[in-house]
């Protein structure tokens, strides 16, 4: 059985526009990366609304920075 993370106090939810602002990506690449399981998936917060957990998007960006730094520090 796959572990399902639980909501933790302090999580902040952000919408797609905010995700795009943070990452510099447009909608299409974000959804392509999600389909490839390489970008955090949103959570459903309403009948027609989803949101991303800010900390997960920040973690994604931190991992990209770490990859870049590892590449250029070797």
mmCIF file of the N, C-alpha and C atoms, coordinates in Angstrom:
data_MODEL
# 
_entry.id   MODEL 
# 
loop_
_atom_site.group_PDB 
_atom_site.id 
_atom_site.type_symbol 
_atom_site.label_atom_id 
_atom_site.label_alt_id 
_atom_site.label_comp_id 
_atom_site.label_asym_id 
_atom_site.label_entity_id 
_atom_site.label_seq_id 
_atom_site.pdbx_PDB_ins_code 
_atom_site.Cartn_x 
_atom_site.Cartn_y 
_atom_site.Cartn_z 
_atom_site.occupancy 
_atom_site.B_iso_or_equiv 
_atom_site.pdbx_formal_charge 
_atom_site.auth_seq_id 
_atom_site.auth_comp_id 
_atom_site.auth_asym_id 
_atom_site.auth_atom_id 
_atom_site.pdbx_PDB_model_num 
ATOM 1   N N  . UNK A 1 1  ? 0.838   -1.177 0.000   1.00 0.00 ? 1  UNK A N  1 
ATOM 2   C CA . UNK A 1 1  ? 0.000   0.000  0.000   1.00 0.00 ? 1  UNK A CA 1 
ATOM 3   C C  . UNK A 1 1  ? 0.889   1.248  0.000   1.00 0.00 ? 1  UNK A C  1 
ATOM 4   N N  . UNK A 1 2  ? 0.553   2.202  -0.831  1.00 0.00 ? 2  UNK A N  1 
ATOM 5   C CA . UNK A 1 2  ? 1.322   3.433  -0.939  1.00 0.00 ? 2  UNK A CA 1 
ATOM 6   C C  . UNK A 1 2  ? 1.001   4.365  0.225   1.00 0.00 ? 2  UNK A C  1 
ATOM 7   N N  . UNK A 1 3  ? 2.060   4.954  0.800   1.00 0.00 ? 3  UNK A N  1 
ATOM 8   C CA . UNK A 1 3  ? 1.874   5.890  1.909   1.00 0.00 ? 3  UNK A CA 1 
ATOM 9   C C  . UNK A 1 3  ? 1.258   7.178  1.396   1.00 0.00 ? 3  UNK A C  1 
ATOM 10  N N  . UNK A 1 4  ? 0.207   7.613  2.043   1.00 0.00 ? 4  UNK A N  1 
ATOM 11  C CA . UNK A 1 4  ? -0.448  8.864  1.688   1.00 0.00 ? 4  UNK A CA 1 
ATOM 12  C C  . UNK A 1 4  ? -0.067  9.916  2.717   1.00 0.00 ? 4  UNK A C  1 
ATOM 13  N N  . UNK A 1 5  ? 0.629   10.987 2.289   1.00 0.00 ? 5  UNK A N  1 
ATOM 14  C CA . UNK A 1 5  ? 0.985   12.027 3.256   1.00 0.00 ? 5  UNK A CA 1 
ATOM 15  C C  . UNK A 1 5  ? -0.259  12.714 3.784   1.00 0.00 ? 5  UNK A C  1 
ATOM 16  N N  . UNK A 1 6  ? -0.178  13.137 5.018   1.00 0.00 ? 6  UNK A N  1 
ATOM 17  C CA . UNK A 1 6  ? -1.307  13.807 5.638   1.00 0.00 ? 6  UNK A CA 1 
ATOM 18  C C  . UNK A 1 6  ? -1.063  15.300 5.647   1.00 0.00 ? 6  UNK A C  1 
ATOM 19  N N  . UNK A 1 7  ? -2.155  16.033 5.701   1.00 0.00 ? 7  UNK A N  1 
ATOM 20  C CA . UNK A 1 7  ? -2.080  17.480 5.770   1.00 0.00 ? 7  UNK A CA 1 
ATOM 21  C C  . UNK A 1 7  ? -1.313  17.871 7.025   1.00 0.00 ? 7  UNK A C  1 
ATOM 22  N N  . UNK A 1 8  ? -0.399  18.828 6.859   1.00 0.00 ? 8  UNK A N  1 
ATOM 23  C CA . UNK A 1 8  ? 0.353   19.341 7.990   1.00 0.00 ? 8  UNK A CA 1 
ATOM 24  C C  . UNK A 1 8  ? 0.072   20.821 8.143   1.00 0.00 ? 8  UNK A C  1 
ATOM 25  N N  . UNK A 1 9  ? -0.092  21.242 9.374   1.00 0.00 ? 9  UNK A N  1 
ATOM 26  C CA . UNK A 1 9  ? -0.316  22.660 9.634   1.00 0.00 ? 9  UNK A CA 1 
ATOM 27  C C  . UNK A 1 9  ? 0.852   23.466 9.076   1.00 0.00 ? 9  UNK A C  1 
ATOM 28  N N  . UNK A 1 10 ? 0.551   24.562 8.462   1.00 0.00 ? 10 UNK A N  1 
ATOM 29  C CA . UNK A 1 10 ? 1.593   25.399 7.880   1.00 0.00 ? 10 UNK A CA 1 
ATOM 30  C C  . UNK A 1 10 ? 1.721   25.247 6.377   1.00 0.00 ? 10 UNK A C  1 
ATOM 31  N N  . UNK A 1 11 ? 1.064   24.232 5.801   1.00 0.00 ? 11 UNK A N  1 
ATOM 32  C CA . UNK A 1 11 ? 1.071   24.110 4.345   1.00 0.00 ? 11 UNK A CA 1 
ATOM 33  C C  . UNK A 1 11 ? 0.320   25.290 3.754   1.00 0.00 ? 11 UNK A C  1 
ATOM 34  N N  . UNK A 1 12 ? 0.830   25.807 2.658   1.00 0.00 ? 12 UNK A N  1 
ATOM 35  C CA . UNK A 1 12 ? 0.156   26.885 1.956   1.00 0.00 ? 12 UNK A CA 1 
ATOM 36  C C  . UNK A 1 12 ? -0.224  26.382 0.571   1.00 0.00 ? 12 UNK A C  1 
ATOM 37  N N  . UNK A 1 13 ? -1.446  26.655 0.162   1.00 0.00 ? 13 UNK A N  1 
ATOM 38  C CA . UNK A 1 13 ? -1.921  26.244 -1.153  1.00 0.00 ? 13 UNK A CA 1 
ATOM 39  C C  . UNK A 1 13 ? -1.781  27.396 -2.129  1.00 0.00 ? 13 UNK A C  1 
ATOM 40  N N  . UNK A 1 14 ? -1.385  27.067 -3.352  1.00 0.00 ? 14 UNK A N  1 
ATOM 41  C CA . UNK A 1 14 ? -1.243  28.075 -4.394  1.00 0.00 ? 14 UNK A CA 1 
ATOM 42  C C  . UNK A 1 14 ? -1.945  27.603 -5.656  1.00 0.00 ? 14 UNK A C  1 
ATOM 43  N N  . UNK A 1 15 ? -2.389  28.557 -6.469  1.00 0.00 ? 15 UNK A N  1 
ATOM 44  C CA . UNK A 1 15 ? -3.095  28.208 -7.705  1.00 0.00 ? 15 UNK A CA 1 
ATOM 45  C C  . UNK A 1 15 ? -2.115  28.098 -8.872  1.00 0.00 ? 15 UNK A C  1 
ATOM 46  N N  . UNK A 1 16 ? -2.635  27.732 -10.023 1.00 0.00 ? 16 UNK A N  1 
ATOM 47  C CA . UNK A 1 16 ? -1.785  27.507 -11.185 1.00 0.00 ? 16 UNK A CA 1 
ATOM 48  C C  . UNK A 1 16 ? -1.019  28.760 -11.584 1.00 0.00 ? 16 UNK A C  1 
ATOM 49  N N  . UNK A 1 17 ? -1.662  29.915 -11.526 1.00 0.00 ? 17 UNK A N  1 
ATOM 50  C CA . UNK A 1 17 ? -0.948  31.153 -11.875 1.00 0.00 ? 17 UNK A CA 1 
ATOM 51  C C  . UNK A 1 17 ? 0.265   31.362 -10.972 1.00 0.00 ? 17 UNK A C  1 
ATOM 52  N N  . UNK A 1 18 ? 0.115   31.066 -9.704  1.00 0.00 ? 18 UNK A N  1 
ATOM 53  C CA . UNK A 1 18 ? 1.235   31.212 -8.776  1.00 0.00 ? 18 UNK A CA 1 
ATOM 54  C C  . UNK A 1 18 ? 2.319   30.181 -9.048  1.00 0.00 ? 18 UNK A C  1 
ATOM 55  N N  . UNK A 1 19 ? 1.931   28.958 -9.412  1.00 0.00 ? 19 UNK A N  1 
ATOM 56  C CA . UNK A 1 19 ? 2.905   27.923 -9.776  1.00 0.00 ? 19 UNK A CA 1 
ATOM 57  C C  . UNK A 1 19 ? 3.696   28.392 -10.999 1.00 0.00 ? 19 UNK A C  1 
ATOM 58  N N  . UNK A 1 20 ? 2.992   28.934 -11.973 1.00 0.00 ? 20 UNK A N  1 
ATOM 59  C CA . UNK A 1 20 ? 3.669   29.416 -13.178 1.00 0.00 ? 20 UNK A CA 1 
ATOM 60  C C  . UNK A 1 20 ? 4.620   30.553 -12.847 1.00 0.00 ? 20 UNK A C  1 
ATOM 61  N N  . UNK A 1 21 ? 4.213   31.462 -11.959 1.00 0.00 ? 21 UNK A N  1 
ATOM 62  C CA . UNK A 1 21 ? 5.092   32.559 -11.550 1.00 0.00 ? 21 UNK A CA 1 
ATOM 63  C C  . UNK A 1 21 ? 6.343   32.038 -10.858 1.00 0.00 ? 21 UNK A C  1 
ATOM 64  N N  . UNK A 1 22 ? 6.182   31.069 -9.971  1.00 0.00 ? 22 UNK A N  1 
ATOM 65  C CA . UNK A 1 22 ? 7.321   30.522 -9.229  1.00 0.00 ? 22 UNK A CA 1 
ATOM 66  C C  . UNK A 1 22 ? 8.305   29.775 -10.119 1.00 0.00 ? 22 UNK A C  1 
ATOM 67  N N  . UNK A 1 23 ? 7.772   28.999 -11.060 1.00 0.00 ? 23 UNK A N  1 
ATOM 68  C CA . UNK A 1 23 ? 8.626   28.130 -11.864 1.00 0.00 ? 23 UNK A CA 1 
ATOM 69  C C  . UNK A 1 23 ? 9.108   28.769 -13.157 1.00 0.00 ? 23 UNK A C  1 
ATOM 70  N N  . UNK A 1 24 ? 8.398   29.782 -13.621 1.00 0.00 ? 24 UNK A N  1 
ATOM 71  C CA . UNK A 1 24 ? 8.730   30.361 -14.919 1.00 0.00 ? 24 UNK A CA 1 
ATOM 72  C C  . UNK A 1 24 ? 8.223   29.514 -16.077 1.00 0.00 ? 24 UNK A C  1 
ATOM 73  N N  . UNK A 1 25 ? 7.427   28.497 -15.771 1.00 0.00 ? 25 UNK A N  1 
ATOM 74  C CA . UNK A 1 25 ? 6.876   27.623 -16.809 1.00 0.00 ? 25 UNK A CA 1 
ATOM 75  C C  . UNK A 1 25 ? 5.430   28.012 -17.085 1.00 0.00 ? 25 UNK A C  1 
ATOM 76  N N  . UNK A 1 26 ? 4.978   27.645 -18.274 1.00 0.00 ? 26 UNK A N  1 
ATOM 77  C CA . UNK A 1 26 ? 3.574   27.828 -18.606 1.00 0.00 ? 26 UNK A CA 1 
ATOM 78  C C  . UNK A 1 26 ? 2.806   26.556 -18.245 1.00 0.00 ? 26 UNK A C  1 
ATOM 79  N N  . UNK A 1 27 ? 1.504   26.598 -18.464 1.00 0.00 ? 27 UNK A N  1 
ATOM 80  C CA . UNK A 1 27 ? 0.626   25.497 -18.085 1.00 0.00 ? 27 UNK A CA 1 
ATOM 81  C C  . UNK A 1 27 ? 1.020   24.167 -18.738 1.00 0.00 ? 27 UNK A C  1 
ATOM 82  N N  . UNK A 1 28 ? 1.276   24.192 -20.033 1.00 0.00 ? 28 UNK A N  1 
ATOM 83  C CA . UNK A 1 28 ? 1.537   22.958 -20.772 1.00 0.00 ? 28 UNK A CA 1 
ATOM 84  C C  . UNK A 1 28 ? 2.744   22.185 -20.234 1.00 0.00 ? 28 UNK A C  1 
ATOM 85  N N  . UNK A 1 29 ? 3.909   22.815 -20.042 1.00 0.00 ? 29 UNK A N  1 
ATOM 86  C CA . UNK A 1 29 ? 5.039   22.052 -19.500 1.00 0.00 ? 29 UNK A CA 1 
ATOM 87  C C  . UNK A 1 29 ? 4.793   21.541 -18.079 1.00 0.00 ? 29 UNK A C  1 
ATOM 88  N N  . UNK A 1 30 ? 4.061   22.308 -17.288 1.00 0.00 ? 30 UNK A N  1 
ATOM 89  C CA . UNK A 1 30 ? 3.756   21.857 -15.926 1.00 0.00 ? 30 UNK A CA 1 
ATOM 90  C C  . UNK A 1 30 ? 2.937   20.574 -15.990 1.00 0.00 ? 30 UNK A C  1 
ATOM 91  N N  . UNK A 1 31 ? 1.894   20.551 -16.809 1.00 0.00 ? 31 UNK A N  1 
ATOM 92  C CA . UNK A 1 31 ? 1.050   19.362 -16.901 1.00 0.00 ? 31 UNK A CA 1 
ATOM 93  C C  . UNK A 1 31 ? 1.785   18.201 -17.575 1.00 0.00 ? 31 UNK A C  1 
ATOM 94  N N  . UNK A 1 32 ? 2.679   18.487 -18.498 1.00 0.00 ? 32 UNK A N  1 
ATOM 95  C CA . UNK A 1 32 ? 3.495   17.423 -19.097 1.00 0.00 ? 32 UNK A CA 1 
ATOM 96  C C  . UNK A 1 32 ? 4.409   16.790 -18.064 1.00 0.00 ? 32 UNK A C  1 
ATOM 97  N N  . UNK A 1 33 ? 5.038   17.614 -17.233 1.00 0.00 ? 33 UNK A N  1 
ATOM 98  C CA . UNK A 1 33 ? 5.898   17.084 -16.175 1.00 0.00 ? 33 UNK A CA 1 
ATOM 99  C C  . UNK A 1 33 ? 5.087   16.295 -15.152 1.00 0.00 ? 33 UNK A C  1 
ATOM 100 N N  . UNK A 1 34 ? 3.882   16.753 -14.855 1.00 0.00 ? 34 UNK A N  1 
ATOM 101 C CA . UNK A 1 34 ? 3.022   16.008 -13.936 1.00 0.00 ? 34 UNK A CA 1 
ATOM 102 C C  . UNK A 1 34 ? 2.668   14.648 -14.527 1.00 0.00 ? 34 UNK A C  1 
ATOM 103 N N  . UNK A 1 35 ? 2.368   14.609 -15.809 1.00 0.00 ? 35 UNK A N  1 
ATOM 104 C CA . UNK A 1 35 ? 2.019   13.345 -16.462 1.00 0.00 ? 35 UNK A CA 1 
ATOM 105 C C  . UNK A 1 35 ? 3.191   12.370 -16.423 1.00 0.00 ? 35 UNK A C  1 
ATOM 106 N N  . UNK A 1 36 ? 4.413   12.918 -16.479 1.00 0.00 ? 36 UNK A N  1 
ATOM 107 C CA . UNK A 1 36 ? 5.612   12.087 -16.415 1.00 0.00 ? 36 UNK A CA 1 
ATOM 108 C C  . UNK A 1 36 ? 6.045   11.824 -14.973 1.00 0.00 ? 36 UNK A C  1 
ATOM 109 N N  . UNK A 1 37 ? 5.233   12.245 -14.020 1.00 0.00 ? 37 UNK A N  1 
ATOM 110 C CA . UNK A 1 37 ? 5.492   12.086 -12.589 1.00 0.00 ? 37 UNK A CA 1 
ATOM 111 C C  . UNK A 1 37 ? 6.801   12.757 -12.180 1.00 0.00 ? 37 UNK A C  1 
ATOM 112 N N  . UNK A 1 38 ? 7.062   13.934 -12.773 1.00 0.00 ? 38 UNK A N  1 
ATOM 113 C CA . UNK A 1 38 ? 8.281   14.679 -12.462 1.00 0.00 ? 38 UNK A CA 1 
ATOM 114 C C  . UNK A 1 38 ? 7.988   16.039 -11.845 1.00 0.00 ? 38 UNK A C  1 
ATOM 115 N N  . UNK A 1 39 ? 6.725   16.300 -11.544 1.00 0.00 ? 39 UNK A N  1 
ATOM 116 C CA . UNK A 1 39 ? 6.326   17.567 -10.939 1.00 0.00 ? 39 UNK A CA 1 
ATOM 117 C C  . UNK A 1 39 ? 5.200   17.278 -9.954  1.00 0.00 ? 39 UNK A C  1 
ATOM 118 N N  . UNK A 1 40 ? 5.162   18.011 -8.840  1.00 0.00 ? 40 UNK A N  1 
ATOM 119 C CA . UNK A 1 40 ? 4.111   17.753 -7.853  1.00 0.00 ? 40 UNK A CA 1 
ATOM 120 C C  . UNK A 1 40 ? 2.708   17.863 -8.447  1.00 0.00 ? 40 UNK A C  1 
ATOM 121 N N  . UNK A 1 41 ? 1.845   16.986 -8.005  1.00 0.00 ? 41 UNK A N  1 
ATOM 122 C CA . UNK A 1 41 ? 0.463   16.997 -8.458  1.00 0.00 ? 41 UNK A CA 1 
ATOM 123 C C  . UNK A 1 41 ? -0.358  17.883 -7.528  1.00 0.00 ? 41 UNK A C  1 
ATOM 124 N N  . UNK A 1 42 ? -1.377  18.520 -8.061  1.00 0.00 ? 42 UNK A N  1 
ATOM 125 C CA . UNK A 1 42 ? -2.226  19.354 -7.219  1.00 0.00 ? 42 UNK A CA 1 
ATOM 126 C C  . UNK A 1 42 ? -3.186  18.495 -6.400  1.00 0.00 ? 42 UNK A C  1 
ATOM 127 N N  . UNK A 1 43 ? -3.826  19.142 -5.450  1.00 0.00 ? 43 UNK A N  1 
ATOM 128 C CA . UNK A 1 43 ? -4.891  18.490 -4.691  1.00 0.00 ? 43 UNK A CA 1 
ATOM 129 C C  . UNK A 1 43 ? -6.210  19.143 -5.067  1.00 0.00 ? 43 UNK A C  1 
ATOM 130 N N  . UNK A 1 44 ? -7.252  18.378 -5.011  1.00 0.00 ? 44 UNK A N  1 
ATOM 131 C CA . UNK A 1 44 ? -8.581  18.897 -5.339  1.00 0.00 ? 44 UNK A CA 1 
ATOM 132 C C  . UNK A 1 44 ? -9.111  19.645 -4.120  1.00 0.00 ? 44 UNK A C  1 
ATOM 133 N N  . UNK A 1 45 ? -9.499  20.905 -4.314  1.00 0.00 ? 45 UNK A N  1 
ATOM 134 C CA . UNK A 1 45 ? -10.009 21.701 -3.201  1.00 0.00 ? 45 UNK A CA 1 
ATOM 135 C C  . UNK A 1 45 ? -11.464 22.114 -3.406  1.00 0.00 ? 45 UNK A C  1 
ATOM 136 N N  . UNK A 1 46 ? -12.028 21.748 -4.516  1.00 0.00 ? 46 UNK A N  1 
ATOM 137 C CA . UNK A 1 46 ? -13.419 22.057 -4.814  1.00 0.00 ? 46 UNK A CA 1 
ATOM 138 C C  . UNK A 1 46 ? -13.852 21.263 -6.020  1.00 0.00 ? 46 UNK A C  1 
ATOM 139 N N  . UNK A 1 47 ? -15.091 21.439 -6.417  1.00 0.00 ? 47 UNK A N  1 
ATOM 140 C CA . UNK A 1 47 ? -15.616 20.670 -7.534  1.00 0.00 ? 47 UNK A CA 1 
ATOM 141 C C  . UNK A 1 47 ? -14.813 20.897 -8.814  1.00 0.00 ? 47 UNK A C  1 
ATOM 142 N N  . UNK A 1 48 ? -14.417 22.127 -9.061  1.00 0.00 ? 48 UNK A N  1 
ATOM 143 C CA . UNK A 1 48 ? -13.666 22.452 -10.276 1.00 0.00 ? 48 UNK A CA 1 
ATOM 144 C C  . UNK A 1 48 ? -12.375 23.201 -9.964  1.00 0.00 ? 48 UNK A C  1 
ATOM 145 N N  . UNK A 1 49 ? -11.824 22.986 -8.779  1.00 0.00 ? 49 UNK A N  1 
ATOM 146 C CA . UNK A 1 49 ? -10.627 23.728 -8.379  1.00 0.00 ? 49 UNK A CA 1 
ATOM 147 C C  . UNK A 1 49 ? -9.571  22.794 -7.824  1.00 0.00 ? 49 UNK A C  1 
ATOM 148 N N  . UNK A 1 50 ? -8.336  23.084 -8.193  1.00 0.00 ? 50 UNK A N  1 
ATOM 149 C CA . UNK A 1 50 ? -7.195  22.375 -7.627  1.00 0.00 ? 50 UNK A CA 1 
ATOM 150 C C  . UNK A 1 50 ? -6.192  23.415 -7.139  1.00 0.00 ? 50 UNK A C  1 
ATOM 151 N N  . UNK A 1 51 ? -5.293  22.964 -6.285  1.00 0.00 ? 51 UNK A N  1 
ATOM 152 C CA . UNK A 1 51 ? -4.229  23.830 -5.792  1.00 0.00 ? 51 UNK A CA 1 
ATOM 153 C C  . UNK A 1 51 ? -3.006  22.973 -5.518  1.00 0.00 ? 51 UNK A C  1 
ATOM 154 N N  . UNK A 1 52 ? -1.852  23.603 -5.602  1.00 0.00 ? 52 UNK A N  1 
ATOM 155 C CA . UNK A 1 52 ? -0.594  22.940 -5.314  1.00 0.00 ? 52 UNK A CA 1 
ATOM 156 C C  . UNK A 1 52 ? -0.152  23.335 -3.917  1.00 0.00 ? 52 UNK A C  1 
ATOM 157 N N  . UNK A 1 53 ? 0.575   22.449 -3.269  1.00 0.00 ? 53 UNK A N  1 
ATOM 158 C CA . UNK A 1 53 ? 1.164   22.769 -1.976  1.00 0.00 ? 53 UNK A CA 1 
ATOM 159 C C  . UNK A 1 53 ? 2.473   23.503 -2.261  1.00 0.00 ? 53 UNK A C  1 
ATOM 160 N N  . UNK A 1 54 ? 2.551   24.733 -1.779  1.00 0.00 ? 54 UNK A N  1 
ATOM 161 C CA . UNK A 1 54 ? 3.707   25.585 -2.043  1.00 0.00 ? 54 UNK A CA 1 
ATOM 162 C C  . UNK A 1 54 ? 5.013   24.878 -1.700  1.00 0.00 ? 54 UNK A C  1 
ATOM 163 N N  . UNK A 1 55 ? 5.058   24.211 -0.568  1.00 0.00 ? 55 UNK A N  1 
ATOM 164 C CA . UNK A 1 55 ? 6.287   23.564 -0.125  1.00 0.00 ? 55 UNK A CA 1 
ATOM 165 C C  . UNK A 1 55 ? 6.735   22.472 -1.098  1.00 0.00 ? 55 UNK A C  1 
ATOM 166 N N  . UNK A 1 56 ? 5.791   21.794 -1.747  1.00 0.00 ? 56 UNK A N  1 
ATOM 167 C CA . UNK A 1 56 ? 6.164   20.765 -2.727  1.00 0.00 ? 56 UNK A CA 1 
ATOM 168 C C  . UNK A 1 56 ? 6.747   21.388 -3.986  1.00 0.00 ? 56 UNK A C  1 
ATOM 169 N N  . UNK A 1 57 ? 6.189   22.515 -4.411  1.00 0.00 ? 57 UNK A N  1 
ATOM 170 C CA . UNK A 1 57 ? 6.726   23.208 -5.586  1.00 0.00 ? 57 UNK A CA 1 
ATOM 171 C C  . UNK A 1 57 ? 8.110   23.752 -5.254  1.00 0.00 ? 57 UNK A C  1 
ATOM 172 N N  . UNK A 1 58 ? 8.277   24.291 -4.060  1.00 0.00 ? 58 UNK A N  1 
ATOM 173 C CA . UNK A 1 58 ? 9.590   24.783 -3.645  1.00 0.00 ? 58 UNK A CA 1 
ATOM 174 C C  . UNK A 1 58 ? 10.601  23.644 -3.588  1.00 0.00 ? 58 UNK A C  1 
ATOM 175 N N  . UNK A 1 59 ? 10.179  22.476 -3.114  1.00 0.00 ? 59 UNK A N  1 
ATOM 176 C CA . UNK A 1 59 ? 11.069  21.316 -3.079  1.00 0.00 ? 59 UNK A CA 1 
ATOM 177 C C  . UNK A 1 59 ? 11.486  20.925 -4.496  1.00 0.00 ? 59 UNK A C  1 
ATOM 178 N N  . UNK A 1 60 ? 10.543  20.929 -5.429  1.00 0.00 ? 60 UNK A N  1 
ATOM 179 C CA . UNK A 1 60 ? 10.854  20.635 -6.827  1.00 0.00 ? 60 UNK A CA 1 
ATOM 180 C C  . UNK A 1 60 ? 11.939  21.588 -7.326  1.00 0.00 ? 60 UNK A C  1 
ATOM 181 N N  . UNK A 1 61 ? 11.766  22.882 -7.061  1.00 0.00 ? 61 UNK A N  1 
ATOM 182 C CA . UNK A 1 61 ? 12.741  23.876 -7.513  1.00 0.00 ? 61 UNK A CA 1 
ATOM 183 C C  . UNK A 1 61 ? 14.089  23.675 -6.827  1.00 0.00 ? 61 UNK A C  1 
ATOM 184 N N  . UNK A 1 62 ? 14.076  23.377 -5.533  1.00 0.00 ? 62 UNK A N  1 
ATOM 185 C CA . UNK A 1 62 ? 15.331  23.122 -4.818  1.00 0.00 ? 62 UNK A CA 1 
ATOM 186 C C  . UNK A 1 62 ? 16.076  21.924 -5.398  1.00 0.00 ? 62 UNK A C  1 
ATOM 187 N N  . UNK A 1 63 ? 15.341  20.894 -5.811  1.00 0.00 ? 63 UNK A N  1 
ATOM 188 C CA . UNK A 1 63 ? 15.968  19.727 -6.433  1.00 0.00 ? 63 UNK A CA 1 
ATOM 189 C C  . UNK A 1 63 ? 16.598  20.096 -7.771  1.00 0.00 ? 63 UNK A C  1 
ATOM 190 N N  . UNK A 1 64 ? 15.942  20.953 -8.553  1.00 0.00 ? 64 UNK A N  1 
ATOM 191 C CA . UNK A 1 64 ? 16.521  21.386 -9.829  1.00 0.00 ? 64 UNK A CA 1 
ATOM 192 C C  . UNK A 1 64 ? 17.800  22.196 -9.586  1.00 0.00 ? 64 UNK A C  1 
ATOM 193 N N  . UNK A 1 65 ? 17.785  23.041 -8.554  1.00 0.00 ? 65 UNK A N  1 
ATOM 194 C CA . UNK A 1 65 ? 18.974  23.824 -8.213  1.00 0.00 ? 65 UNK A CA 1 
ATOM 195 C C  . UNK A 1 65 ? 20.106  22.904 -7.776  1.00 0.00 ? 65 UNK A C  1 
ATOM 196 N N  . UNK A 1 66 ? 19.792  21.904 -6.955  1.00 0.00 ? 66 UNK A N  1 
ATOM 197 C CA . UNK A 1 66 ? 20.809  20.956 -6.493  1.00 0.00 ? 66 UNK A CA 1 
ATOM 198 C C  . UNK A 1 66 ? 21.401  20.174 -7.661  1.00 0.00 ? 66 UNK A C  1 
ATOM 199 N N  . UNK A 1 67 ? 20.563  19.775 -8.623  1.00 0.00 ? 67 UNK A N  1 
ATOM 200 C CA . UNK A 1 67 ? 21.053  19.079 -9.811  1.00 0.00 ? 67 UNK A CA 1 
ATOM 201 C C  . UNK A 1 67 ? 22.009  19.960 -10.595 1.00 0.00 ? 67 UNK A C  1 
ATOM 202 N N  . UNK A 1 68 ? 21.629  21.214 -10.779 1.00 0.00 ? 68 UNK A N  1 
ATOM 203 C CA . UNK A 1 68 ? 22.484  22.161 -11.491 1.00 0.00 ? 68 UNK A CA 1 
ATOM 204 C C  . UNK A 1 68 ? 23.809  22.336 -10.771 1.00 0.00 ? 68 UNK A C  1 
ATOM 205 N N  . UNK A 1 69 ? 23.743  22.528 -9.454  1.00 0.00 ? 69 UNK A N  1 
ATOM 206 C CA . UNK A 1 69 ? 24.964  22.750 -8.681  1.00 0.00 ? 69 UNK A CA 1 
ATOM 207 C C  . UNK A 1 69 ? 25.872  21.538 -8.711  1.00 0.00 ? 69 UNK A C  1 
ATOM 208 N N  . UNK A 1 70 ? 25.308  20.344 -8.628  1.00 0.00 ? 70 UNK A N  1 
ATOM 209 C CA . UNK A 1 70 ? 26.098  19.121 -8.689  1.00 0.00 ? 70 UNK A CA 1 
ATOM 210 C C  . UNK A 1 70 ? 26.788  18.982 -10.034 1.00 0.00 ? 70 UNK A C  1 
ATOM 211 N N  . UNK A 1 71 ? 26.098  19.364 -11.082 1.00 0.00 ? 71 UNK A N  1 
ATOM 212 C CA . UNK A 1 71 ? 26.645  19.270 -12.432 1.00 0.00 ? 71 UNK A CA 1 
ATOM 213 C C  . UNK A 1 71 ? 27.856  20.192 -12.598 1.00 0.00 ? 71 UNK A C  1 
ATOM 214 N N  . UNK A 1 72 ? 27.770  21.381 -12.050 1.00 0.00 ? 72 UNK A N  1 
ATOM 215 C CA . UNK A 1 72 ? 28.826  22.366 -12.258 1.00 0.00 ? 72 UNK A CA 1 
ATOM 216 C C  . UNK A 1 72 ? 29.886  22.376 -11.170 1.00 0.00 ? 72 UNK A C  1 
ATOM 217 N N  . UNK A 1 73 ? 29.663  21.634 -10.079 1.00 0.00 ? 73 UNK A N  1 
ATOM 218 C CA . UNK A 1 73 ? 30.660  21.579 -9.011  1.00 0.00 ? 73 UNK A CA 1 
ATOM 219 C C  . UNK A 1 73 ? 31.558  20.347 -9.108  1.00 0.00 ? 73 UNK A C  1 
ATOM 220 N N  . UNK A 1 74 ? 31.324  19.520 -10.105 1.00 0.00 ? 74 UNK A N  1 
ATOM 221 C CA . UNK A 1 74 ? 32.138  18.310 -10.278 1.00 0.00 ? 74 UNK A CA 1 
ATOM 222 C C  . UNK A 1 74 ? 33.169  18.500 -11.343 1.00 0.00 ? 74 UNK A C  1 
# 
